[in-house]
């Protein structure tokens, strides 16, 4: 199975600061999903990227997919305590089993008021 | 609530018992996926089902695990003769169509095997 690396593993930021989470794939992506998981709960869909160079924003969260479609970043502007949680990137690859999402291990974000 | 529903949210079983996990997809969704999240590990794909069909069970352990998605009713993930290593969070996701459609996840069932 393809390798998907997320960094950093954990992040502690002061409220109001910006932050970036990265997700790198060893193979070209067909699609890249970002989810947020609150501790002990389910996954909340944030954004999905498919085209090289694509960028999407929702409120204070922006996700980008590089031109080569192997790396994505999630950027949070002016972080708030409500942003705290575990951010997961999920990759889709073309070919057989393309519906399977391969997940990174997640980035645990804490926001200090 | 139009989201993916899973029950129970928490399940405790003793070794050797059976565990049944239920998943009701979002309204109108006919594609269901099960994932398992072991402690300190990422989410791993287990099985993909459409109504009355198992499409891909390549991520399912070969023994003791089975899944179904009947014409009526929720999808069921069944684990027979549970062992401590089965303790994990089991998530169900659904999509409107297969393939490139967004998968929406349920809240998960946390299984603890004593």
Interface residues (C-beta under 8 A of the other chain):
Chain A: X30 X31 X33 X35 X40 X41 X42 X43 X44 X45 X48 X50 X88 X90 X92 X97 X98 X99 X100 X101 X102 X103 X104 X105 X106
Chain B: X4 X6 X31 X33 X35 X41 X42 X43 X44 X45 X48 X56 X58 X59 X91 X93 X95 X98 X99 X100 X102 X103 X104 X105 X106 X107 X108 X110
